[in-house]
Amino acid sequence: MLNQVYRLVSPRQFEVETVAEEVDADDLIVRPKFLSICHADTRYFFGQRSQAALRAKLPMALIHEAVGEVVYDPRNEYKPGTLVAMVPKNVFGYFDIRFDFS
């Protein structure tokens, strides 16, 4: 599956990269619908962190708080179209599904 990744590469500058994601038959697939940038990440966007912090953290994907729509659930716990909160689980971009808004 192709995924577009938006990375902050320097204050106020994003780059888009298309990444081929490996998807297994047992993977839950969620399409992000509503995204937000947390207050801590706005400091990177506006360049309000030290140069050392910017060098260490950039490039980075800012958006990690989201509500998404279930596209495919191999366990049939969520119907396609169900809105769920996507909560970051680790730095590799994996999410836990915490809330069902249906």
C-alpha positions as CSV (number, residue, x, y, z in Angstrom):
1,M,0.0,0.0,0.0
2,L,1.3,3.4,-0.9
3,N,1.3,6.0,1.9
4,Q,2.1,9.7,1.7
5,V,4.3,10.9,4.6
6,Y,4.5,14.6,5.4
7,R,7.7,15.4,7.3
8,L,8.8,18.7,8.8
9,V,12.4,19.1,7.5
10,S,13.0,22.6,8.9
11,P,10.9,25.2,10.6
12,R,7.8,25.9,8.4
13,Q,8.9,23.6,5.6
14,F,7.4,20.2,4.9
15,E,8.5,17.5,2.3
16,V,6.1,14.8,1.1
17,E,7.5,11.3,0.5
18,T,5.6,8.3,-0.9
19,V,6.4,5.2,1.1
20,A,5.4,1.6,0.2
21,E,4.0,0.1,3.4
22,E,3.9,-3.6,3.8
23,V,0.4,-4.7,4.8
24,D,-0.4,-8.2,6.1
25,A,-3.8,-9.8,5.9
26,D,-4.0,-9.5,9.7
27,D,-3.3,-5.7,9.8
28,L,-6.0,-3.3,10.8
29,I,-6.2,-0.5,8.2
30,V,-7.3,3.0,9.3
31,R,-7.5,6.1,7.0
32,P,-6.8,9.3,9.0
33,K,-9.6,11.8,8.8
34,F,-9.1,14.4,11.5
35,L,-5.5,15.3,12.5
36,S,-3.9,17.7,15.0
37,I,-0.5,18.9,16.0
38,C,0.2,19.0,19.7
39,H,1.5,22.1,21.4
40,A,4.9,20.6,21.9
41,D,5.3,20.0,18.2
42,T,4.3,23.6,17.3
43,R,7.7,24.6,18.8
44,Y,9.4,22.6,16.0
45,F,7.2,24.0,13.3
46,F,7.8,27.6,14.4
47,G,11.6,27.0,15.1
48,Q,11.2,27.8,18.8
49,R,13.5,25.0,19.9
50,S,17.3,25.2,20.1
51,Q,19.3,24.5,17.0
52,A,20.7,21.3,18.7
53,A,17.1,20.1,19.3
54,L,16.1,20.9,15.7
55,R,19.1,19.0,14.4
56,A,18.4,16.0,16.6
57,K,14.7,15.8,15.8
58,L,14.2,16.9,12.2
59,P,13.0,15.5,9.9
60,M,9.9,14.5,11.9
61,A,6.2,13.7,11.3
62,L,4.3,16.1,13.5
63,I,0.8,14.7,13.3
64,H,0.4,11.8,15.8
65,E,-3.0,12.6,17.4
66,A,-5.8,11.6,15.0
67,V,-9.2,10.3,14.4
68,G,-9.4,7.8,11.6
69,E,-12.0,5.7,9.7
70,V,-11.6,1.9,9.7
71,V,-11.1,0.6,6.2
72,Y,-10.4,-3.0,7.0
73,D,-10.4,-5.1,10.2
74,P,-9.4,-8.7,9.8
75,R,-10.9,-9.5,13.3
76,N,-14.2,-7.9,12.5
77,E,-14.2,-5.9,15.7
78,Y,-14.8,-2.6,13.8
79,K,-17.1,-2.2,10.8
80,P,-15.7,-0.3,7.8
81,G,-16.4,3.4,8.3
82,T,-16.2,3.3,12.1
83,L,-14.4,6.4,13.5
84,V,-11.7,5.6,16.0
85,A,-9.1,7.5,18.0
86,M,-5.6,6.6,16.9
87,V,-3.2,6.9,19.9
88,P,0.6,6.6,19.3
89,K,2.0,3.5,20.7
90,N,5.7,3.9,19.8
91,V,8.1,5.9,17.7
92,F,7.7,3.6,14.7
93,G,4.3,5.0,14.0
94,Y,2.2,2.1,15.3
95,F,-1.1,3.0,16.9
96,D,-3.5,1.6,19.4
97,I,-7.2,2.0,18.7
98,R,-8.6,3.4,22.0
99,F,-12.1,4.8,21.3
100,D,-14.9,3.8,19.0
101,F,-17.0,6.8,18.0
102,S,-19.9,4.9,16.3
